[in-house]
Amino acid sequence: MGDWNNVARSLGLALGMSGATLRLACPSGYAPTDADLDQLVAAGAQPELHHRPEDAVKGVDAIYTDVWTSMGQEEEAEARRRAFEGWTVTPALMAAASPQAVFLHCLPAHRGEEVDAAVIDGPSSRVWAQAAYRLDAARGVVSWLLSAEQR
């Protein structure tokens, strides 16, 4: 949920390669282009694009979001806050997902903007475990890249 940024792009490609279903929820003006969608399809994804968060989260197993304003976009912060109004991951939005749904975020998070404190600090949140595994995942990628180079 959010804008089509580097995190969404990477996750979309990875989900496509793994065969998982991908639903994108992006406000108007922040969605992937047709070329981006074609790239996802080429990676094996069948992306569904939604312009209302409620539609995108129905029955999903995970809701992932990122900050509304990334580094280098500080001048856009106020315009982004207005564009993303109504896109906060709230307990009500989590309740529309599957009962076992988890919340993910690559951190740092802005409570009250992209995520409600009750969600990020609640029982569905996996952000701290996600952050803890980031180093192991990076090590795995480096190891894989080095072993591929030796082949």
N, C-alpha and C positions, 0 to 999 in steps of 0.2 A: 504494500500500500504506500502510495506517495508518488514521487516523480520518477521518471525513467532516468536513473542516474547510474553511476558505475556499479554500485552494489546490486541494483535491480538487474542490470544487464548480466553481470557475472552469475547471479543466482539463476536467472532465466536460462542461460546457456547450460549451466550445470544440471538444472532440473530436466531440461530437454534431453541431455545425454543420459540421464539416469532413468528416463521414462516416466517421471512424475508429471502430474497434471499441474499446469501453471495458470493461475488467474492473476491478472494484473489489474489493480485498481488505481487509476490515475485521474486527477482532475483535468479538465479541459485545458489544453495548452502545455501539459506536462507528460503526455503519453508518448510511447514509442512511435516512431515513424513507420511507414509501410516497409521500408528497407530493414528497420530493426526487427519487425515482426517476421519478415522473410528470413532473416538470420536465425531467429529462434526456431522457425520451422525447419531450416536446414540442419539445425543441431538436434532435431528430433522432438521438439516441443510442439504442442498444439495449443498455443496461447489463447486465452480468453481475455479480452480487454473490456473492463467495466469502468464506467464513469460515476458510479455510486458505490461507496464502500459496502453498504448493506447487501447489495447484489453479489459482490465478489466474495464475501466471507461465508455465505450460506453453506454449512456443512464441511468447511475446510478443516484440515488437521493442523495447520500452522498459519499464523498471521505474522508477517515480517514487515517491519517498517524501518525507516531511517529518518535522520533529521530533515527538517523542511528546508533548511538553508545550510548548505555545505560550505566548507572553507573556500574562500575566493568569491563567494556569492553574497557577501555581507551587504552590499548596496541593494540587493533584491529582497532583503529580509522582510520588510513590511509588506511588499507586494505579495510575497509568498505566503505570509500569514493570512492575508485576505483570501488568496486563491485556495488555500488549504483549509479554510474554515469549514468545520463539519467533518474533517478527515481524521480527527483524533481517535486513536484506538481506545475505546472506553469499555467498561464492563458489559454494557449492553451489546456492543459490537462483538465482543468475545463470546457472549451468550448465543449469538446467531451462528457461530461456528460449531463444529462437532463438539460433543461433551468432553472429549479428551484433547481438544486443541491446545496448542502451546503458543506462547508469544515469544518472538525473537526480535532482536535489535542489535546492530553491530556496535553500538555505543560510540560516543557518549549520547545520552538521551536527554531530551528537554521535557520534563514532566509538565503536563498541561498544554503542550503543543502537540507533538505527534503521538504522544501516549499519556494516558491518565496514570497518575501515581498508583491507583488501585490495581492497575493491570501490571505495570512493570515490577511492582513490589508484591504482587499477588501470587497465588498458587499455580497459575498457568504460565508464569514467566520462566523462561529458561535462559535469560540473558547472561546471568553470572556463570553458569556452566558453559554457555557458548563462548564467553570471553576467556574462560580458563582453558578451553580446548584450542583456542586460536594459535597458541605457540606450537602445540603438537601438530596441528594441521600444517602450519608453515614449515616445520621441520620435515614432515612427510613429503611435501611438495618439493623441497630442496633435494631431499634424498632421491626421490623419483627422477627429478631432472638430471642429477649427477649420474645416476645409474643408466639412464637413457643415453647420456653423452658417451659413456664408456662402451656402449654396445656398438 
